[in-house]
Amino acid sequence: MNNKRGSFIIYGLMVGLVVLILALALAPAVSQFTTSAMNVSVGDDVGLNCSYTENISNFDRAACVATDLMLFYFIAFLVCLAGAIVTAKFAFGGE
């Protein structure tokens, strides 16, 4: 293993770790945004009112489901991105 390859692997590990920490740090903020978007409209905050399901249209239900899944997909994307950054050098090889 030459010096360039070792440096690149360490650099990839550091960048992947930064992306993973970023994902974990942004999780509470995204969760709070999702919760406020799904709540009832109060004042200037416009919400979807997802808890009241009787007179809600199918479009609003779909928006509620998509908003509810947003946290999982956002965090999963960032964790997968971190994994891709860490394993890129091993998967593609090279000198």
Summary of the structure (lengths in Angstrom):
residues: 95
radius of gyration: 20.1
end to end distance: 8.7
largest distance: 66.4
contacts: 226
relative contact order: 0.17
helix: 75%
strand: 2%
